[in-house]
Amino acid sequence: MPSITLCGLSIRVTRKPIKHLYLKVHPLDGRISLSAPDTMQWDELEQFVRCKLAWIQRHRDRIQAQSPPTHRQWQSGETHYFQGQAYELTLCPTAGKPSVTPTAHTLELHSPPHSTATQRQQILHGWYRHQLKLMIPPLLHHWQTRIGVTVNEWRIKQMKTRWGSCNIIAKRIWLNLELVKFSPACLEYVLVHELIHLLEPSHNARFYRLMDQFLPAWRDRKAELEAHWYC
């Protein structure tokens, strides 16, 4: 796979039929990848990466300074994501009800002084679930009306291999809890994708024509999901 090397950094480049550039520093090992439009010239890509070198280094330094995501303890200083933004987790011991309060740059996790990592994870995931439940209904109302379909039920669950799924017979859709960590545009893309399955169950030419009709920028949103997977 082609790559750009600048200042000792190797950036893996993937060409896709998208309109925008998506740069990611992978949280597990600090690898750097760039999803780029098919039409963009190589020197333009190099210039983009050169302008982002300081940003890349900041993210690599943060990754190296914290525990790997797979061994998180949900402690102060860890990086967590919400609606496409990175936040620093800050523990706030409290004798009151556990909660999460977002500020401009932090997620304040209010938990008992001697809470365990599992308990803190449950508090944060509970807050994530609540936030996603607030985000879905207005999007669902808008897109059901526009596409001309109706679901009988929607649910949220943690999924390892899918962003969403649709039961055509029951008219039920599932959405991955991880979507709360991405920009609302990504959630909208997955929701539209599943709703269109009520018109066309298969991923065939008609399905993609419908995606282009209702959400012309869906490829960019799909690429954003693929390029910014947060663990």
Salt bridges, closest charged atoms under 4 A:
ASP29 OD2 - ARG31 NE 2.80
GLU78 OE1 - HIS80 NE2 3.15
GLU108 OE1 - HIS110 NE2 3.65
GLU153 OE2 - ARG155 NE 2.62
GLU153 OE1 - ARG172 NE 2.97
GLU178 OE1 - LYS181 NZ 2.94
GLU188 OE1 - ARG221 NH1 2.49
GLU200 OE1 - ARG206 NH1 3.13
ASP212 OD1 - ARG219 NH1 2.75
ASP220 OD2 - HIS20 NE2 3.77
GLU226 OE1 - LYS16 NZ 2.53
GLU226 OE2 - LYS222 NZ 2.59
